[in-house]
């Protein structure tokens, strides 16, 4: 007896559903659009095809597919990849997602044998695998960008190891530091970011394929075969967790959010430093824009936008945390909403890295302005207190004496180094002529020659050591 095939349970191309056998009516048009993800998850097409090639190869190796069928499927998938690369592939919303679009097209290309590909797997473990493949590639690309940015920071730090600027606490002049030392602080932040990303990659690179819908499969699959073919380090240990886990995506977004938080801090400083009020650095024109009404303006739009995009990536993290917070095991349709925040976090972080890799090497410090700022605000007051301690004065007494010296200088409209020796000796007889060597900016930074300090030679040594840490 001939089977009466409806539009929803055909297996071929067009708008048919590959899962439609138990349904008696067509999907509502709004629901069809509302539940489709192909408009954004088609980005996973190459990962989906690679996963399918590995799955087909495994099915052949365990005897579920014949060699001829496996070759036919592989050829069909490779043709589909070429169509996608050429922009000729016709994505169809009625086919819902990247997986069904590719599988439906495979059946068009190779015929009935294409229906065998999905043996032993589900879209649940398929999409989890695709996402991990995508994120692994994204992490490797972002890591390379981070390494380039680290090298840019190290080059600038070495170039400006002797440039003196004010160091701040509470955004008030605190002690002199070198510009190179300040840039190495940024380098340390980024180093931790890279370490976190590398650690995240370990948990990304675990294969869920073989978990099937939620309970595994009755077919004699070889999951290690697929893991080796796709370059995964290991396989998931529990099928329920394998299809429903999105920790890896949340962890990446957490790393991305913290990295962006660091970039935002850098960019806040760049915005301040490039203002007329600070005037410490000149940003290249190609990274700035002007005003539509004020012709004199040179706006630091790139740093400002990076600072703004930080909130966007933090939002991506919150979206994923909220998405997963109340889902029962195993897979739920909610998880369709995991991709857009993840894609956005990847794209935003990568774009900001591209901007910074271009901007940091082009930073031009204004040496005289930095030095003038470091010379004001009594930035060497701590050096004077340390000098008194070396003369035998208890630190708390030294602190009080220097406070009196600052008050005297303020009253006379001078800096500490502009007070004469007689004035200083009235505050403490232990002060001698050599104190003026201590009160120089060069003396202040050079005295801090320990590991992690701001002395120029220490900065150069730290930058050299930093190069060994960049891989």
HELIX and SHEET records of a PDB file:
HELIX    1   1 UNK A    7  UNK A    9  5                                   3    
HELIX    2   2 UNK A   20  UNK A   22  5                                   3    
HELIX    3   3 UNK A   29  UNK A   35  1                                   7    
HELIX    4   4 UNK A   38  UNK A   41  1                                   4    
HELIX    5   5 UNK A   42  UNK A   44  5                                   3    
HELIX    6   6 UNK A   45  UNK A   61  1                                  17    
HELIX    7   7 UNK A   67  UNK A   85  1                                  19    
HELIX    8   8 UNK A   93  UNK A   95  5                                   3    
HELIX    9   9 UNK A   98  UNK A  110  1                                  13    
HELIX   10  10 UNK A  111  UNK A  116  5                                   6    
HELIX   11  11 UNK A  123  UNK A  159  1                                  37    
HELIX   12  12 UNK A  179  UNK A  204  1                                  26    
HELIX   13  13 UNK A  223  UNK A  230  1                                   8    
HELIX   14  14 UNK A  239  UNK A  244  1                                   6    
HELIX   15  15 UNK A  247  UNK A  273  1                                  27    
HELIX   16  16 UNK A  285  UNK A  287  5                                   3    
HELIX   17  17 UNK A  301  UNK A  324  1                                  24    
HELIX   18  18 UNK A  333  UNK A  337  5                                   5    
HELIX   19  19 UNK A  338  UNK A  359  1                                  22    
HELIX   20  20 UNK A  360  UNK A  362  5                                   3    
HELIX   21  21 UNK A  367  UNK A  375  1                                   9    
HELIX   22  22 UNK A  381  UNK A  390  1                                  10    
HELIX   23  23 UNK A  395  UNK A  412  1                                  18    
HELIX   24  24 UNK A  416  UNK A  418  5                                   3    
HELIX   25  25 UNK A  421  UNK A  427  1                                   7    
HELIX   26  26 UNK A  435  UNK A  438  1                                   4    
HELIX   27  27 UNK A  441  UNK A  446  1                                   6    
HELIX   28  28 UNK A  456  UNK A  469  1                                  14    
SHEET    1   A 2 UNK A 164  UNK A 169  0                                        
SHEET    2   A 2 UNK A 172  UNK A 178 -1                                        
SHEET    1   B 2 UNK A 206  UNK A 207  0                                        
SHEET    2   B 2 UNK A 234  UNK A 235  1                                        
SHEET    1   C 2 UNK A 281  UNK A 282  0                                        
SHEET    2   C 2 UNK A 364  UNK A 365 -1                                        
END                                                                             
